[in-house]
Amino acid sequence: RAFVASLGARGMSEHKKLARLAIRAFYRHSSSKERLARTGNAKYDNSRIAEVLVDALTRRTWVKEDDLANAVLLSAKQVRKALLYLEEQRLVTRAHVKEKDKDREARTRARAEENNVDEHIIMERIRAIDKKIVTYVCLNYSRVYDALALRIGTARKELKHLAEKGPVSVLFKCVNDPEICGKRYSSLDAARLMDPTTMSFKCAVCAAEVIQCGGGEDGSAPEPRTREAMRAALAKFETQVDRIQKQLDKVKGSVPPQYGTLNEYTRARKRAAAASGGGGGGGGFG
Ligand SMILES: [Zn+2]
């Protein structure tokens, strides 16, 4: 089974690198920043928690949320909050199971033994202890790939469409203040604006210099949603997503680390432990 094989993987897989790039590019979630904006106070900045958790998850398979919190030195509450966000974004899978409350069992036994309680009564009391709900979490690498490919693909398609089919911009404008003149010209007017004596463009109204605009060349912000502005935006977008796009291309078609359901994972670990004659246990590292 694929997920069993991946347990023994060493080194950082390309899918793991992709997950780390993704969290930094698109998922710098901060509930405290939202809170700060809303109410003007927040205890601490938690914008990097998701990043810390994803990095830690790339070094693990299925892991108990409490163990993860301990490993990254954050409170269980902070970690749960960030993992809920990552679950909503479909980047992690969480699973809830009932487990024996070993701490409580040990405390019960210790107290009873101190008081010389009979073994069968101790066992009865231990059996009566409610199981507790424990939550496990793992990164879902195939979903990380899908979410990124969709997000980048959709944005690129939209920008490309506007760059090709968007409204034609005003290409030239008079440098005079809009209150004085500031007339705008389309590219069709360009030829008749050329002053043959100076070989420069002159405003037909006020004779001031006419400059190209729309792509931000005149120092002002690009004209909104014109083809020129969208071409500039598309170029900027491609620069920004360059690293992630390269990483997406690298992992495309390769099988991501798969840990199976928590059930499958747990059973596989038990079988592996039995086969090696070991006692099992310990954290899983992928
Ligand atoms: Zn003018």
Boltz pocket constraint, residues with backbone or C-beta under 6 A from the ligand:
constraints:
  - pocket:
      binder: B
      contacts: [[A, 174], [A, 175], [A, 176], [A, 181], [A, 182], [A, 183], [A, 203], [A, 204], [A, 205], [A, 206], [A, 207], [A, 208]]
      max_distance: 6.0
